[in-house]
Amino acid sequence: MPIASKPSKEGQARMTVHDAVRTGDVKELAALVKNGADINEVDKKYKFTPLHWASHAGSLECLHWLLWHGADTTHTTAQGWTAAHIAAIRGQDACMQALSLNGADLNAKDNRGCTPAHLAAAHGHSNTLQVVLRSGADCNGADKNDWRPVHYAAFHGRLGCLQTLARWGANLDDVDNNGNTPAHLATTEGHLFCLKFLVSKGLSLTHTLGARNNQGETPKALAQRFCKQAVLQFIDAAENEQDVPLEQEDVAFPAHVAASQGDLDSLRKLVECGVININERDSKGSTPMHKAAGQGHLNCLQWLLEMGADHKIRDSAGETPKDTAKRYAQLAAVKVLGGGGLEDDSDEEVETVSPSFSNKHGVEGSTDSFEDVNLSAAQRKEGRMRAYQKIEELEHLLEIARSNYRQLGGLLEEDRNRWREAKETERAMQELEAQLEFERVRREKLESQLDDCREEIRRLNQCLKDLNNATEDISQSPQVKEKKKQKKNRRIDVGGVFVRRIPEK
């Protein structure tokens, strides 16, 4: 793989578009294209276009400029690599995302049938792989040897990529043209952590370790043939049903456990052997640096910084490693990470309009490496200012275009939504008015019935009153009084003395 370098002063006079892209000089790039340089010019040595070089060097601003001005995303090198393949090899996830948003084919295959997903998995760039998969790329696509991305990840010991593929639904039991599963390949190369992960995700222990390839070999047979003692010990222990921690955190994220325990030797071995990426994230978004900072393991922390680990990555709670160290009151770790103490302002407290805000908040979780692009802080600031000015210019042009479109009788989506809302409101008003009219008529009907009831009650009360008056008049007549007197006398005259007669003897 070619290594980009900044051209010498003598060569700057005859700088090409490839040199401008490699150095991240977007002004020079624009000037060269304006003066007639081909935006898709192919260099003679590597057959790279400027877009390839931008993906290789991580020149994000140049990449955006090229895409904006119609650079060809389908051009391939002698190996059949597009710019997306180069970004996957180099782990330029921000460049990969830009290519995806501008219509680049992330399922394109090179001469060996490899897609960007295959290459990202082979080189251990899990963040770049996640960008590819999030863009809709096939996670189970096969190359000419029927190797899927999981085969590349297992063969090269890329545990982070293997985990990413498993989360996106990749089949961990696919076989290649020799009948090898990812477990066979991980065993062949002695990648114990990858094998443990595959066993933990398999249908069963027997299913994963008992699978046979076209030669009838199981993973255990391959471990014996290639003298992979650590793998062989694990398989023997698993087959003998010994206590093998398959579901614990040390299987999925061994580097995080090593950093949390302060085990620098294990951490160094995992990173240097390429088992994990130094900025690998766990299920909570934490990197090994978060773990080391939280526990105050300065040896691991300093080594991670020396190896270029990104101390600005935030976990799912929005904390940087420095924030984690503050939360656990690890004063020494805070100082190592560039803080003055527990009272030092957190990155969360930085005002977004501050010029330093962009320096502290890059592409979160990015594994992009800018070692090949020699840009100073002032150049990066100028690039951000140019991008912001471009945003303002485009927003102004967009507003003018919207106004013209409306004047010509067109309806934008927001106008359609506003029209739909107005129609819905009008319909609701009509329904409410109809309901109100119905209730008004119903009320009038009820009031009429109430008036009839009141009239009936009044009539009945009058009848009752007349009946009571007639009854009183009858009771006060002379005939009635005489009858009452006679009845009373008869009641008094009734009675006498009872005399018992005794018969004579």
C-alpha positions as CSV (number, residue, x, y, z in Angstrom):
1,M,0.0,0.0,0.0
2,P,1.5,3.4,-1.0
3,I,2.4,5.8,1.7
4,A,1.3,9.4,1.1
5,S,3.8,12.1,1.8
6,K,3.8,15.9,1.5
7,P,5.6,17.0,-1.7
8,S,8.8,18.9,-1.4
9,K,9.1,22.6,-2.0
10,E,10.8,22.0,-5.4
11,G,7.8,20.0,-6.5
12,Q,5.1,22.3,-5.4
13,A,5.4,24.3,-8.6
14,R,4.3,21.2,-10.6
15,M,1.9,19.9,-8.0
16,T,-0.7,17.6,-9.4
17,V,-4.3,17.0,-8.2
18,H,-3.1,13.8,-6.5
19,D,-0.4,15.8,-4.5
20,A,-3.0,18.4,-3.5
21,V,-5.4,15.7,-2.2
22,R,-2.6,13.8,-0.4
23,T,-1.7,17.0,1.5
24,G,-5.3,17.9,2.1
25,D,-4.9,21.2,0.3
26,V,-8.4,21.9,-1.0
27,K,-7.6,25.4,-2.3
28,E,-4.8,24.0,-4.5
29,L,-7.1,21.2,-5.6
30,A,-9.8,23.7,-6.6
31,A,-7.2,25.9,-8.4
32,L,-5.8,22.9,-10.4
33,V,-9.2,21.7,-11.5
34,K,-10.2,25.2,-12.5
35,N,-7.0,25.5,-14.6
36,G,-7.9,22.4,-16.5
37,A,-6.8,19.4,-14.5
38,D,-9.0,16.3,-14.8
39,I,-10.9,15.6,-11.6
40,N,-10.7,11.9,-12.4
41,E,-7.0,11.9,-13.5
42,V,-5.3,8.5,-12.9
43,D,-1.8,8.5,-11.6
44,K,0.7,6.4,-13.4
45,K,2.1,4.4,-10.5
46,Y,-0.9,3.2,-8.5
47,K,-3.7,4.0,-10.9
48,F,-5.4,6.0,-8.2
49,T,-7.8,8.9,-8.9
50,P,-7.9,11.9,-6.6
51,L,-10.9,10.3,-5.0
52,H,-8.9,7.2,-4.2
53,W,-6.1,9.3,-2.7
54,A,-8.6,11.3,-0.6
55,S,-10.0,8.0,0.8
56,H,-6.5,6.7,1.4
57,A,-5.2,9.8,3.2
58,G,-8.4,10.6,5.0
59,S,-8.6,14.0,3.3
60,L,-12.3,14.5,4.2
61,E,-12.6,18.1,2.9
62,C,-11.0,17.2,-0.4
63,L,-13.2,14.1,-0.6
64,H,-16.3,16.2,-0.1
65,W,-15.1,18.7,-2.7
66,L,-14.5,16.0,-5.2
67,L,-17.9,14.4,-4.7
68,W,-19.5,17.7,-4.9
69,H,-17.9,18.4,-8.3
70,G,-18.9,15.0,-9.7
71,A,-15.9,12.8,-9.2
72,D,-16.4,9.2,-10.4
73,T,-17.1,6.8,-7.5
74,T,-17.1,3.7,-9.8
75,H,-13.5,4.0,-11.1
76,T,-11.4,1.0,-10.1
77,T,-7.6,0.4,-9.7
78,A,-5.7,-2.5,-11.2
79,Q,-6.9,-4.6,-8.2
80,G,-10.5,-3.6,-8.9
81,W,-10.7,-1.3,-5.9
82,T,-13.1,1.6,-5.8
83,A,-12.6,4.5,-3.4
84,A,-14.9,2.7,-1.0
85,H,-12.5,-0.3,-1.0
86,I,-9.6,2.0,-0.2
87,A,-11.6,3.6,2.7
88,A,-12.4,0.2,4.0
89,I,-8.7,-0.9,3.9
90,R,-7.5,2.3,5.6
91,G,-10.3,2.4,8.2
92,Q,-11.5,5.8,7.1
93,D,-15.1,5.6,8.4
94,A,-15.9,9.3,7.9
95,C,-14.8,9.0,4.3
96,M,-16.8,5.8,3.9
97,Q,-19.9,7.6,5.2
98,A,-19.4,10.5,2.8
99,L,-19.1,8.0,-0.1
100,S,-22.2,6.2,1.0
101,L,-24.2,9.4,1.2
102,N,-23.1,10.4,-2.2
103,G,-24.3,7.2,-3.9
104,A,-21.1,5.1,-3.9
105,D,-21.8,1.4,-4.4
106,L,-20.8,-0.3,-1.1
107,N,-21.5,-3.8,-2.6
108,A,-19.0,-3.3,-5.5
109,K,-16.6,-6.2,-5.8
110,D,-12.9,-6.2,-6.6
111,N,-11.0,-8.7,-8.7
112,R,-11.2,-11.3,-5.9
113,G,-14.9,-10.7,-5.4
114,C,-14.3,-8.7,-2.2
115,T,-16.6,-5.9,-1.1
116,P,-15.7,-3.1,1.2
117,A,-17.3,-5.2,4.0
118,H,-14.8,-8.0,3.4
119,L,-11.8,-5.6,3.4
120,A,-12.9,-3.7,6.5
121,A,-13.4,-7.0,8.3
122,A,-10.0,-8.3,7.2
123,H,-8.2,-5.2,8.4
124,G,-10.0,-4.9,11.7
125,H,-11.8,-1.6,11.2
126,S,-15.1,-2.4,13.0
127,N,-16.3,1.2,12.9
128,T,-15.8,1.4,9.2
129,L,-17.5,-2.0,8.9
130,Q,-20.5,-0.7,10.8
131,V,-20.8,2.3,8.5
132,V,-20.8,0.0,5.5
133,L,-23.5,-2.3,7.1
134,R,-25.6,0.7,8.2
135,S,-25.7,1.9,4.6
136,G,-27.4,-1.3,3.5
137,A,-24.5,-3.4,2.3
138,D,-24.8,-7.2,2.4
139,C,-23.2,-8.7,5.5
140,N,-23.3,-12.2,4.0
141,G,-21.9,-11.5,0.5
142,A,-19.4,-14.1,-0.8
143,D,-16.1,-13.6,-2.7
144,K,-14.8,-16.0,-5.3
145,N,-13.7,-18.5,-2.6
146,D,-17.1,-18.2,-0.9
147,W,-15.6,-16.4,2.0
148,R,-18.0,-14.1,3.8
149,P,-16.9,-11.1,5.9
150,V,-17.2,-13.4,9.0
151,H,-14.6,-15.7,7.4
152,Y,-12.2,-12.8,7.0
153,A,-12.8,-11.5,10.5
154,A,-12.3,-15.0,12.0
155,F,-9.2,-15.8,9.9
156,H,-7.4,-12.5,10.8
157,G,-8.6,-12.6,14.4
158,R,-10.7,-9.4,14.2
159,L,-12.9,-9.9,17.2
160,G,-14.5,-6.5,17.1
161,C,-15.5,-7.0,13.4
162,L,-16.8,-10.5,14.3
163,Q,-19.0,-9.0,17.0
164,T,-20.2,-6.2,14.6
165,L,-21.2,-8.7,12.0
166,A,-23.0,-10.9,14.5
167,R,-25.0,-7.9,15.7
168,W,-26.0,-7.2,12.1
169,G,-27.3,-10.7,11.5
170,A,-24.4,-12.3,9.7
171,N,-24.5,-16.1,9.6
172,L,-21.7,-17.4,11.7
173,D,-22.1,-21.0,10.3
174,D,-21.5,-20.2,6.6
175,V,-19.0,-22.4,4.9
176,D,-16.5,-21.6,2.2
177,N,-15.7,-23.6,-0.9
178,N,-13.6,-26.0,1.3
179,G,-16.4,-26.5,3.8
180,N,-14.6,-24.4,6.5
181,T,-16.8,-22.4,8.9
182,P,-15.4,-19.3,10.7
183,A,-14.6,-21.6,13.6
184,H,-12.3,-23.7,11.4
185,L,-10.5,-20.6,10.3
186,A,-10.1,-19.0,13.7
187,T,-8.8,-22.4,15.0
188,T,-6.3,-22.7,12.1
189,E,-4.8,-19.3,13.0
190,G,-5.0,-19.8,16.7
191,H,-7.4,-16.9,17.4
192,L,-8.7,-18.1,20.8
193,F,-10.9,-15.1,21.6
194,C,-12.6,-15.3,18.2
195,L,-13.2,-19.0,18.7
196,K,-14.7,-18.4,22.1
197,F,-17.0,-15.8,20.7
198,L,-18.1,-18.1,17.9
199,V,-18.8,-20.9,20.4
200,S,-20.8,-18.6,22.6
201,K,-23.0,-17.5,19.6
202,G,-23.4,-21.0,18.1
203,L,-26.5,-23.2,18.4
204,S,-24.6,-25.5,20.7
205,L,-21.0,-26.5,21.6
206,T,-21.3,-29.7,19.6
207,H,-22.7,-27.8,16.6
208,T,-19.8,-25.4,16.4
209,L,-16.9,-27.6,17.4
210,G,-18.3,-30.8,15.7
211,A,-18.6,-29.2,12.3
212,R,-16.5,-30.9,9.6
213,N,-15.0,-29.4,6.4
214,N,-14.7,-31.1,3.1
215,Q,-11.6,-33.0,4.4
216,G,-13.6,-34.2,7.3
217,E,-11.7,-32.1,9.8
218,T,-13.2,-30.6,12.9
219,P,-11.8,-27.4,14.6
220,K,-10.1,-29.7,17.1
221,A,-8.3,-31.6,14.4
222,L,-7.1,-28.4,12.8
223,A,-5.8,-27.2,16.2
224,Q,-3.8,-30.4,16.6
225,R,-2.5,-30.3,13.0
226,F,-1.3,-26.7,13.4
227,C,-0.1,-27.0,17.0
228,K,-2.4,-24.4,18.5
229,Q,-2.1,-25.4,22.1
230,A,-4.2,-22.7,23.7
231,V,-7.1,-23.4,21.3
232,L,-6.7,-27.1,21.9
233,Q,-6.8,-26.6,25.7
234,F,-10.0,-24.6,25.4
235,I,-11.7,-27.2,23.2
236,D,-10.7,-30.0,25.5
237,A,-12.0,-28.1,28.5
238,A,-15.2,-27.4,26.7
239,E,-15.7,-31.0,25.6
240,N,-15.0,-32.2,29.2
241,E,-17.7,-29.8,30.4
242,Q,-15.3,-27.8,32.5
243,D,-16.1,-24.2,33.7
244,V,-15.5,-22.3,30.5
245,P,-16.8,-18.7,30.7
246,L,-18.5,-18.3,27.3
247,E,-20.9,-15.5,28.1
248,Q,-18.8,-13.3,30.3
249,E,-17.4,-9.9,29.3
250,D,-13.9,-11.2,28.9
251,V,-15.0,-13.2,25.9
252,A,-16.7,-10.4,24.0
253,F,-14.4,-7.5,25.2
254,P,-11.1,-8.9,26.5
255,A,-9.2,-5.7,26.0
256,H,-11.7,-3.8,28.1
257,V,-11.3,-6.3,30.9
258,A,-7.5,-6.1,30.7
259,A,-7.6,-2.3,30.9
260,S,-10.1,-2.4,33.8
261,Q,-7.8,-4.8,35.7
262,G,-4.6,-2.9,34.8
263,D,-3.3,-5.9,32.9
264,L,-1.0,-4.1,30.5
265,D,0.7,-7.2,29.1
266,S,-2.6,-8.7,27.9
267,L,-3.8,-5.3,26.6
268,R,-0.6,-4.8,24.6
269,K,-0.8,-8.3,23.2
270,L,-4.4,-7.9,22.1
271,V,-3.8,-4.6,20.4
272,E,-0.4,-5.4,18.8
273,C,-1.7,-8.8,17.5
274,G,-4.7,-7.0,15.9
275,V,-7.3,-8.9,17.8
276,I,-9.1,-5.7,18.7
277,N,-8.9,-2.1,17.5
278,I,-7.4,0.3,20.1
279,N,-10.6,2.4,20.0
280,E,-12.9,-0.6,20.2
281,R,-16.2,0.1,21.9
282,D,-18.2,-2.3,24.1
283,S,-21.9,-2.5,24.4
284,K,-22.0,0.8,26.4
285,G,-19.8,2.7,24.0
286,S,-16.8,2.6,26.3
287,T,-13.3,2.1,25.0
288,P,-10.4,0.5,26.8
289,M,-9.2,4.0,27.8
290,H,-12.6,4.6,29.6
291,K,-12.0,1.4,31.6
292,A,-8.4,2.3,32.5
293,A,-9.3,5.9,33.4
294,G,-12.2,4.8,35.6
295,Q,-10.0,2.4,37.6
296,G,-7.0,4.7,37.6
297,H,-4.5,2.3,35.9
298,L,-2.0,4.9,34.7
299,N,0.3,2.4,33.1
300,C,-2.5,1.2,30.7
301,L,-3.6,4.8,30.2
302,Q,-0.2,6.1,29.3
303,W,0.4,3.2,27.0
304,L,-2.9,3.8,25.2
305,L,-2.1,7.5,24.7
306,E,1.3,6.6,23.3
307,M,-0.2,4.2,20.9
308,G,-2.5,6.9,19.6
309,A,-5.8,6.0,21.2
310,D,-8.5,8.7,20.9
311,H,-9.2,10.2,24.3
312,K,-12.1,12.3,22.9
313,I,-14.4,9.4,22.1
314,R,-17.7,9.5,24.2
315,D,-19.5,6.5,25.5
316,S,-23.3,6.1,25.4
317,A,-23.6,8.3,28.5
318,G,-21.7,11.1,26.7
319,E,-18.6,10.8,28.8
320,T,-15.0,11.0,27.6
321,P,-12.3,9.1,29.4
322,K,-11.5,12.3,31.3
323,D,-15.1,12.6,32.4
324,T,-15.0,9.0,33.6
325,A,-11.9,9.6,35.6
326,K,-13.4,12.6,37.2
327,R,-16.6,10.7,38.1
328,Y,-14.4,8.1,39.9
329,A,-12.2,10.8,41.5
330,Q,-9.0,9.5,39.8
331,L,-7.0,12.7,40.0
332,A,-3.8,11.2,38.5
333,A,-5.8,9.9,35.5
334,V,-7.4,13.3,35.0
335,K,-4.0,14.9,34.9
336,V,-2.6,12.3,32.5
337,L,-5.6,13.0,30.2
338,G,-4.9,16.7,30.3
339,G,-7.1,18.0,33.0
340,G,-6.2,20.2,36.0
341,G,-8.3,18.3,38.5
342,L,-11.8,17.5,39.5
343,E,-12.9,21.2,39.2
344,D,-11.7,21.5,35.6
345,D,-14.4,22.2,33.1
346,S,-15.8,19.2,31.3
347,D,-16.1,19.1,27.5
348,E,-19.8,19.1,28.0
349,E,-19.6,22.7,29.4
350,V,-17.9,24.1,26.3
351,E,-20.1,26.5,24.4
352,T,-20.9,25.3,20.9
353,V,-20.1,28.7,19.4
354,S,-16.6,28.6,20.8
355,P,-13.8,28.1,18.2
356,S,-12.3,25.4,20.3
357,F,-15.6,23.4,20.3
358,S,-14.8,21.8,16.9
359,N,-11.3,20.8,18.1
360,K,-12.8,18.8,20.9
361,H,-15.7,17.3,19.1
362,G,-14.7,15.4,15.9
363,V,-16.3,12.4,14.3
364,E,-17.3,10.4,17.4
365,G,-15.9,7.0,17.5
366,S,-14.0,7.5,14.3
367,T,-10.9,5.4,13.6
368,D,-9.7,7.8,10.9
369,S,-6.0,8.4,10.9
370,F,-4.7,11.8,9.8
371,E,-1.1,10.9,10.0
372,D,-0.7,11.1,6.2
373,V,-2.4,14.5,6.0
374,N,0.0,17.1,7.5
375,L,-2.5,19.8,8.4
376,S,-1.9,22.4,11.1
377,A,-4.5,23.5,13.5
378,A,-4.8,26.8,11.6
379,Q,-5.4,24.9,8.3
380,R,-8.1,22.7,9.9
381,K,-9.8,25.8,11.3
382,E,-9.7,27.4,7.9
383,G,-11.2,24.2,6.4
384,R,-14.1,24.3,9.0
385,M,-14.7,28.0,8.2
386,R,-14.9,27.3,4.5
387,A,-17.3,24.5,5.1
388,Y,-19.5,26.7,7.3
389,Q,-19.4,29.5,4.7
390,K,-20.5,26.9,2.1
391,I,-23.4,25.9,4.4
392,E,-24.5,29.5,4.7
393,E,-24.2,30.1,1.0
394,L,-26.2,26.9,0.1
395,E,-28.9,27.8,2.7
396,H,-29.3,31.2,1.1
397,L,-29.5,29.7,-2.4
398,L,-31.9,27.1,-1.2
399,E,-34.2,29.8,0.3
400,I,-34.1,31.7,-3.0
401,A,-34.9,28.6,-5.0
402,R,-37.9,27.9,-2.6
403,S,-39.2,31.4,-3.1
404,N,-38.9,31.1,-6.9
405,Y,-40.6,27.7,-6.9
406,R,-43.5,29.1,-4.8
407,Q,-43.9,32.1,-7.1
408,L,-44.1,29.7,-10.1
409,G,-47.0,27.9,-8.4
410,G,-45.1,25.0,-7.0
411,L,-45.8,23.4,-3.6
412,L,-43.0,22.4,-1.4
413,E,-43.3,19.6,1.1
414,E,-43.7,22.1,4.0
415,D,-46.4,23.8,2.0
416,R,-48.2,20.5,1.4
417,N,-48.0,19.8,5.1
418,R,-49.4,23.2,5.9
419,W,-52.2,22.7,3.4
420,R,-53.0,19.3,4.8
421,E,-53.1,20.8,8.3
422,A,-55.4,23.6,7.1
423,K,-57.7,21.0,5.5
424,E,-57.7,18.9,8.6
425,T,-58.5,21.9,10.7
426,E,-61.3,23.0,8.3
427,R,-62.8,19.5,8.4
428,A,-62.6,19.4,12.1
429,M,-64.3,22.8,12.3
430,Q,-67.1,21.6,10.0
431,E,-67.6,18.5,12.1
432,L,-67.7,20.5,15.3
433,E,-70.2,23.0,13.7
434,A,-72.4,20.1,12.6
435,Q,-72.3,18.6,16.0
436,L,-73.1,22.0,17.6
437,E,-76.1,22.4,15.3
438,F,-77.3,18.9,16.2
439,E,-77.0,19.7,19.9
440,R,-78.8,23.0,19.4
441,V,-81.8,21.3,17.7
442,R,-81.8,18.6,20.3
443,R,-81.8,21.2,23.1
444,E,-84.8,23.0,21.5
445,K,-86.7,19.8,21.2
446,L,-86.0,19.0,24.9
447,E,-87.0,22.5,25.9
448,S,-90.3,22.1,24.0
449,Q,-90.9,18.8,25.8
450,L,-90.1,20.4,29.1
451,D,-92.7,23.2,28.4
452,D,-95.3,20.5,27.6
453,C,-94.5,18.7,30.8
454,R,-94.8,21.9,32.9
455,E,-98.2,22.7,31.3
456,E,-99.4,19.2,32.1
457,I,-98.2,19.5,35.7
458,R,-100.0,22.8,36.0
459,R,-103.2,21.3,34.7
460,L,-103.0,18.3,37.0
461,N,-102.3,20.6,40.0
462,Q,-105.4,22.6,39.1
463,C,-107.5,19.5,38.8
464,L,-106.3,18.3,42.2
465,K,-107.1,21.6,43.8
466,D,-110.6,21.6,42.3
467,L,-111.2,18.1,43.6
468,N,-110.1,19.1,47.1
469,N,-112.5,22.1,47.1
470,A,-115.4,19.9,46.0
471,T,-114.7,17.4,48.7
472,E,-114.8,20.1,51.4
473,D,-118.1,21.5,50.2
474,I,-119.8,18.1,50.3
475,S,-118.6,17.4,53.9
476,Q,-120.1,20.7,55.1
477,S,-123.8,20.1,53.8
478,P,-126.8,19.6,56.5
479,Q,-127.6,16.1,55.2
480,V,-124.2,14.9,55.8
481,K,-124.1,16.4,59.3
482,E,-127.5,14.7,60.2
483,K,-126.3,11.3,59.1
484,K,-123.2,11.6,61.1
485,K,-125.2,12.5,64.2
486,Q,-127.5,9.5,63.8
487,K,-124.6,7.2,63.3
488,K,-123.0,8.5,66.5
489,N,-126.3,8.0,68.6
490,R,-126.6,4.4,67.4
491,R,-123.1,3.7,68.5
492,I,-123.9,5.1,72.0
493,D,-127.3,3.1,72.5
494,V,-125.8,-0.2,71.7
495,G,-125.1,-2.3,74.9
496,G,-126.8,-3.3,78.4
497,V,-126.4,-5.6,81.4
498,F,-125.9,-9.3,81.0
499,V,-128.0,-11.4,83.4
500,R,-127.2,-15.1,83.9
501,R,-130.2,-17.3,84.9
502,I,-129.6,-20.1,87.3
503,P,-131.9,-23.1,86.9
504,E,-134.0,-24.3,89.9
505,K,-133.2,-27.6,91.5
